[in-house]
């Protein structure tokens, strides 16, 4: 396949996956908070306005273009639709296209994009709801192990040890913090996310992932306080784990 066409196709796939991500990010937390809600299923019913819940027809559900055509508002209730929706679609399309351009091997490019999709979805959910749902973290862990079973990018033993060490590392930090302060410093979703990253990147990458994510969090917290005056002490750790983990996997494939 011509490389240019491969990039275009991957970019288009990224736009579609970004659109689906918007559904996942909206519906999984809604389903956890209210399991009886009709929106607890990510596959059915079809896309609808998050405000008036009116079904969205296919011609109003084209990634990026429909939001621009409708001027960022619902066709039916005319309430503004968050810019987060087209931004998610655009970021996924751009990243998928760039990965296709940078990595010649299709399995590697698809794996990098798949990991990016899961991690961006988890980062958005955690940033908004302080939640890292099992519906995403556990499949991500098994997909990492399956990837190394099939393609042997790293030794499978390293991936399994990475999953175990990732979970136990943050679990021990959690227990130590709770023992010293009587408070919970993080949620169990963080343990599972780091376990998933260990499965994808191997145990050797865990120290750098933890270091980078801590640095990102330490930069973000005072920066947020300075820029918008938010004095909230509790910040979501998932987005920074996700960013550090994806960069680590990207670096491994770039130098692999």
C-alpha positions, 0 to 999 in steps of 0.5 A: 500500500502506498505510504501516503494512502496508509497515512490517510487511512490511519488518520480517518480511522483515528477520527472514527475512533475518536468519535467512538471514544467520546461515547465511551468517555460519556457512557461508562461513568454514567453507567457506573453511577446509574447502572439502570440508565439507558446510556449504561451500554456503550453500543446501544442506543446510538449516539444522542445529544448529552443534554436533550438525549435526542438521537443524532442522525448519521449526517450530524455524526461525522467526526469534526465536520458535523460539529463545524457545520452545526456551529458547535450546537445541537440541532434540536435543543441548540445547547452548545456541544463541548469543544472536547468532542471535536478536539478528541476526534482531531487529536486521535486522527492526528496521532494515528496519522503521525504514528503511521508516518513514523512507524513502517511496520503496521503491527507496531503502528496499530499497537501504538495507536490502540494503546493511545486510544485506551490511555486517552479515554482513561485520562479523560475519565479520570480527569473528570470523574476521578475514576479509572474503570475496570471496563478499560484498564483490565482489557488494556492489561490483557491486550498488552500481554496478548500483543507480546504473545503474538509479536514478541516485542519484549520477552513475555516474562518481562510483560507478566512481571511488569503487570505484577510489579506495576500493581504491587508498586502502587498498592504498597505506596497506597498501604504505606500512605494510608498507614502513615496518614490514615487517608487514601492517597490514590484509588485502586484504578491507578494500580490496575493502570500501572499494571496494564502499562507494565504489561505493555512496556515491561517491568524495566520501564516502570521506574521511568514511567513512575518518575515521569508521571510524578514530574508531570503531576508536580508541574501540573498542580502548581501550574493549575493553581497559578493559572486558574486559581484552583487550590484543590489539593487532590489531582487525578494521577491517571492522566499523567500515568497514561502520558508517561506510559504511552511515551515509554511505549513509543520510545521502545518502538522507536528504538526497537 
